[in-house]
């Protein structure tokens, strides 16, 4: 059953009809597809789900219980499923749901259902049953860690399901519980109900069980408020109460006043009133963060919210950049005044900047750095250059690490003799390849060590850094411990033999040319003996089974090593060098790219440094073959021009359809061809992404219809495909839902295209 295809038809029909859609009638015509859709589909509209469940099939609730994304999007559906009373729901709840819904599912587990004790596995939800074994499983976990309410519930459950049983060991019961025993079954149930209400909620909030608050669907808010008046709730308890939708506004305000730091992040609404309320200094940071997250008026954030340091930790506004430019500019004396006053300044940001005086740079200020860096990040580059002589190393490092990139930083780092500036820039996580190249020209061992480990550093520069550039010894030690993150080119000219062998064990050097280059470089740098030693070592890959050096390459080099005549050996070595260099040259790479081949993907898996500038020029002279461009588009370090060219190309080896397109067959003929065996629709996505076909083309010509509709109706979906399908229905469908029901029933086996399916279904029901 092509369930996603069925949903595509239903969704398109609903789109065409609009708000007046009759969901029950639409859904009733797709019964066979419903279990699969409810179990796995992430885009089902709530009216669709409700109409499906209204059919009364309990197994549909079981299917829904497995759809975690849909349940998260619609919490009421989880509640409904938990009350479904089906074993499949109970096990799903115990595996993946929260405590409240676990208990709900266990409470509704059928009395004659399968034993769920193994699934409880000592989870605290087992106190509600459904069997004595379930309760005892929960008790085996940690009875001392259970709440008083859970103790009472465990006893009440046992009294109900095992009236003549042994109960629970009295010594393991909470003192509050032991003090009231013995009680009848009815009295135990009453006690459990009492403690599962507001009495237990207050006790649990005081004892650190705030996460149990959702177990109560209703609370006596007057009692909660009285308890708060007596001893204010704080931390997670205050946050848990304030976050509830049914919390009275007056109590929510009181909770916020008692612990604004805990409550601010969870308030359902955060307005100017909360933002401007007087709060302790230690809570200001949390309040400011929420105010910024709510995108409150910039004028309020900058002119009224205080203190300034708390606001500046989070705010990112164009208005702030204007204030910084007007009041501080690039004047070191004003920046020094702000740095000295910032952390203790009680007023808002605007007041701080407008009142900026002048001062000598403070000798040492350890607090307020994050807020100060925010100001710096809103300042022009000229201010940074004027301040670099005064800023401390940590401030420079933080600015260069997370600040908005300024090209002027790089010029200053290269020209400035102080190491802290270049080191801070080299440590920037997002440092790009061109900037890494410039920093590497400084030949600073510590800079080189940092640059090597930046993800934006080019493979060529990484290779050059390991080929003898000065490198921080500490970085070398770290690299000898690194087992991932290597690229094959790292080893090709590594001057450190020990490090080279370590790299060779943790990344494959793919391709004959690359392996020959590795051995030739080793020979040139360390002599024939070093090559012989490497071959004799027969290194084994730590995370791959292929030979580090392939037999063919090994034989070729060993043959030269076996030559005793120095002149002959030199001649053979020179010939091998020339052959390898020719293959590595731009012309050699052009030949590789233009050669007739079937291993296009493998070509780009081989270890090699591509001459991208020359390749772009060659592509402009004569476009590279489409299959090559298709593979290039997915590579790293590939120039944008080649990536863009490759995005519109297909990979002929991916599918019959792509191969036929490469052979020159028309799109309509390709997609309209009936093919034997199971058909997979990956080619559809490829054709659309490459612009080879459009959705209207596919809907009118591609077969079978179900294959196309599966792509349109899937969880990921294709918005353009959905729109095209709705447009197709709007053209050829009169709104009769029976036609959609018929099309849904036919779609799994219908051999023709979607347009024909819709026409046939509409004509059939109109007879």
C-alpha positions, -999 to +999 in steps of 0.1 A: +000+000+000+015+033-011+002+052+020+022+084+013+007+085-022-028+082-007-020+111+017-008+132-013-042+128-029-061+136+003-039+166+011-043+180-024-081+176-023-082+194+011-061+222-004-085+226-033-116+225-012-103+248+015-118+253+050-150+235+041-133+201+036-151+171+049-122+153+067-142+123+079-153+115+044-119+120+029-102+099+055-128+071+054-118+064+018-082+056+028-086+031+056-059+008+044-033+036+044-041+049+079-020+025+101+011+033+082+004+070+080-004+074+117+027+054+127+053+072+106+041+104+089+052+137+104+030+161+085-005+148+092-030+177+099-048+174+132-082+172+116-069+142+095-058+124+127-090+131+146-111+119+117-090+087+115-093+080+152-131+087+150-134+055+129-131+036+162-103+012+153-081+008+184-051-003+164-049+032+149-042+045+184-014+020+187+000+032+154-002+068+166+016+060+198+047+053+177+047+086+160+069+107+184+071+138+162+033+140+157+027+135+194+052+162+203+034+186+179+000+178+193+003+169+230-035+161+233-029+132+210-005+116+234-031+120+262-057+103+240-033+075+230-023+069+266-060+063+275-064+039+246-060+008+267-039-012+242-008-032+252+012-018+223+006+017+237+018+007+271+051-006+260+057+024+238+049+047+268+073+028+290+101+031+265+097+067+253+071+088+272+073+110+302+063+099+337+027+112+336+019+095+303+036+063+314+013+062+345-017+070+324-009+042+299-004+017+328-036+028+345-055+020+313-036-012+304-062-040+300-065-063+329-062-093+307-034-078+287+002-091+285+025-087+315+044-054+312+066-059+342+097-065+321+091-032+304+087-013+337+122-024+346+122-007+380+108+026+366+088+046+392+057+046+370+051+010+381+035+021+414+002+024+395+003-013+385-014-028+366-001-058+386+016-065+420+047-075+401+047-041+384+046-024+418+074-045+432+095-038+401+092-001+408+100-007+444+132-026+435+145+006+418+149+030+448+121+031+473+138+059+492+138+080+460+101+077+456+078+105+468+053+101+496+025+101+470+042+072+452+045+053+484+007+057+491-001+048+455+020+017+456+002+005+487-032+014+473-024-005+440-013-036+459-044-035+481-065-034+449-048-060+427-035-083+455-058-079+485-043-109+504-007-102+494+022-095+516+023-057+508+056-039+510+084-042+536+074-017+562+110-006+568+112+007+532+082+029+536+084+067+541+079+077+578+049+098+569+033+067+555+043+043+583+028+066+609-007+061+595-007+023+589-025+000+590-053+012+567-081-004+547-080-005+509-104+023+507-084+044+532-052+037+513-069+049+481-081+081+498-045+087+511-031+082+477-056+106+461-049+132+488-011+131+482-016+130+444-033+163+448-022+196+461-009+183+494+016+161+477+025+187+451+035+212+478+055+185+496+072+174+464+081+210+454+097+215+488+116+182+486+130+188+451+106+168+430+094+198+408+095+175+377+065+156+392+042+187+390+028+177+356+013+146+373-014+169+386-038+181+361-056+203+386-042+221+417-058+240+446-042+273+436-053+290+468-034+264+488-004+268+466-005+306+470-008+303+508+022+279+509+041+304+488+032+333+511+044+312+541+077+301+524+083+314+489+090+287+462+122+292+444+143+276+416+127+247+398+097+247+420+088+284+412+096+278+375+074+247+374+044+265+389+048+296+368+051+276+336+017+260+340-010+274+318-035+273+347-013+293+371-032+324+383-016+356+371-013+370+406+006+339+418+028+339+386+037+375+394+046+366+430+067+337+418+085+360+394+092+385+421+105+357+444+129+342+419+130+361+386+161+342+374+143+309+375+109+321+364+118+345+335+128+318+311+095+299+315+069+326+316+042+320+289+044+357+280+072+381+288+062+417+284+076+452+293+061+448+328+083+418+336+113+432+318+113+465+337+105+451+371+131+456+398+151+424+402+182+414+421+214+419+403+220+381+401+187+377+383+193+405+358+211+383+333+182+358+330+157+386+327+177+404+300+182+372+281+144+366+280+137+402+270+161+399+241+147+365+231+112+380+230+125+407+206+111+435+228+113+470+214+150+480+209+143+513+226+132+495+257+161+471+257+187+499+253+171+529+270+152+513+299+163+478+307+190+476+333+217+470+343+236+476+311+260+447+315+232+421+317+216+435+286+248+436+266+255+399+272+226+390+248+216+420+227+225+423+190+210+454+175+217+479+148+206+506+172+234+496+195+260+500+167+247+535+161+250+544+198+286+530+200+296+549+169+282+582+182+293+581+218+325+560+218+338+559+182+374+550+182+385+570+212+405+548+235+399+570+265+361+567+263+364+530+258+386+528+289+360+546+309+332+523+298+354+492+305+361+504+340+324+513+348+305+486+328+301+458+353+289+480+382+269+505+361+233+503+374+216+520+345+206+510+310+229+508+280+221+542+265+227+559+298+261+542+301+272+552+266+258+588+268+276+594+301+309+580+289+338+601+301+375+596+296+399+576+317+432+557+316+429+521+307+421+500+338+450+479+349+429+448+354+392+442+350+382+405+353+344+410+352+320+421+325+341+408+296+313+393+276+292+425+278+322+446+268+329+423+238+293+429+227+301+466+226+333+460+207+314+438+182+291+467+175+320+491+170+337+499+137+369+482+128+388+515+133+379+512+170+393+477+172+426+488+157+428+517+180+421+496+211+442+465+204+472+480+221+452+482+253+428+452+253+438+422+274+445+389+258+413+373+268+392+401+255+410+400+221+406+362+220+369+365+227+363+393+201+383+374+174+366+341+182+329+352+181+329+387+167+317+396+132+347+392+109+366+423+099+393+420+072+413+447+091+420+422+119+440+401+095+461+430+082+468+440+118+476+405+129+502+400+101+518+434+107+517+435+145+548+419+163+527+409+193+519+372+193+486+375+212+469+391+183+479+366+157+473+337+181+438+350+189+429+352+152+444+318+144+422+303+171+390+317+155+368+286+148+354+300+115+387+311+101+386+308+063+412+293+040+425+325+026+430+340+061+447+308+073+471+311+043+481+346+053+487+338+089+508+308+079+532+332+061+543+344+096+561+310+102+550+312+139+550+277+153+520+283+176+501+300+149+508+271+125+496+247+151+463+265+155+458+271+118+464+234+111+434+225+133+410+250+118+383+233+098+385+260+070+422+254+064+428+240+029+442+206+024+472+221+005+481+243+035+478+214+059+502+194+038+526+222+037+525+228+074+534+192+080+561+193+053+586+212+075+570+245+085+577+253+122+550+236+144+543+239+181+557+208+199+525+207+220+504+204+188+527+176+175+521+157+207+483+162+204+484+151+167+501+119+177+470+111+198+445+121+171+427+092+155+401+111+134+399+142+113+428+134+091+429+138+053+449+116+030+470+145+018+483+152+053+507+123+051+520+129+015+549+151+025+550+149+063+585+156+074+581+139+108+584+102+101+567+092+134+538+115+128+536+104+092+532+067+102+506+076+127+486+094+100+490+065+076+474+042+102+443+064+106+435+075+070+437+057+037+459+071+010+437+063-020+450+060-055+483+049-072+495+085-078+491+096-042+509+065-028+537+070-053+540+107-043+541+097-006+570+073-012+588+096-036+587+125-011+599+102+017+628+091-006+637+127-015+635+139+021+649+109+041+666+086+016+660+051+002+665+035+036+634+054+050+613+041+021+625+006+027+618+009+064+582+021+057+576-008+033+591-033+056+569-021+085+538-032+067+516-008+086+480-019+093+452+006+093+436+012+127+402+018+112+403+002+077+413-032+063+429-022+030+466-022+026+483+011+035+505+007+004+489-013-024+508-044-038+511-027-072+528+004-058+549-017-034+562-038-063+570-007-084+591+010-056+607-022-044+619-029-079+638+004-078+651-002-043+665-035-056+686-018-083+722-017-071+738+005-098+734+041-085+731+056-120+704+031-130+685+035-097+686+073-102+674+070-137+644+048-127+636+070-098+637+101-121+614+083-145+589+075-118+591+111-105+584+124-140+555+100-145+539+109-111+544+146-116+528+144-150+497+127-135+496+154-107+499+183-132+470+204-143+472+187-177+473+153-161+442+162-141+424+175-172+430+141-188+416+123-158+385+145-158+378+141-196+386+104-199+359+079-206+352+062-173+327+044-152+343+052-118+335+089-116+328+087-079+360+068-071+380+094-090+371+120-064+377+096-035+413+093-045+438+113-025+449+143-045+453+180-045+433+194-074+445+224-094+411+241-091+420+274-107+434+257-137+404+233-138+380+263-138+398+278-167+397+245-186+360+242-179+354+277-193+374+267-224+354+236-228+328+224-203+337+193-183+316+162-188+283+162-170+290+132-149+322+148-136+304+180-128+277+161-110+303+145-087+324+177-083+293+196-069+294+175-037+331+179-029+350+201-005+371+231-016+354+230-050+351+265-066+315+279-066+314+281-104+319+243-107+295+236-078+268+256-095+275+239-129+272+205-112+239+211-095+221+209-128+238+176-138+227+140-132+248+111-123+241+085-150+251+056-128+225+064-101+195+052-121+182+039-154+164+072-159+196+092-154+215+070-178+189+074-204+189+112-200+227+112-205+221+092-237+199+120-250+164+105-245+136+130-239+123+135-204+087+126-213+099+093-229+121+085-199+095+091-172+067+075-192+085+042-197+070+012-178+097-006-160+098-041-146+105-050-110+104-028-079+108+009-087+125+033-064+120+070-068+153+085-060+156+096-097+125+118-092+143+139-066+174+141-088+155+151-118+137+179-099+169+191-081+188+193-114+160+211-132+157+183-157+120+178-151+092+198-135+064+186-112+037+193-138+057+172-163+060+143-138+023+145-128+013+143-165+038+118-179+056+098-151+046+062-144+035+047-122+014+073-105+020+060-070+058+065-073+054+102-080+027+107-054+049+089-027+074+117-031+048+144-029+030+130+001+060+119+022+069+134+055+097+155+040+074+163+011+080+186-018+061+219-015+064+226-052+050+191-059+021+196-035+013+229-052+014+213-087-008+184-076-033+207-061-033+227-094-038+195-114-068+186-092-083+221-095-082+217-133-097+182-137-117+174-106-152+185-098-149+182-060-166+148-057-148+131-027-158+097-040-134+103-069-105+109-044-115+078-025-115+057-057-081+072-068-067+064-033-079+028-037-064+025-072-031+043-067-010+015-054-014-006-086-023+020-112+002+018-141-004+052-156+005+088-147-012+108-119-032+130-144-047+100-160-055+084-126-074+115-115-093+117-148-102+080-147-114+082-111-135+113-117-151+098-149-158+065-131-178+080-102-197+104-125-212+075-144 
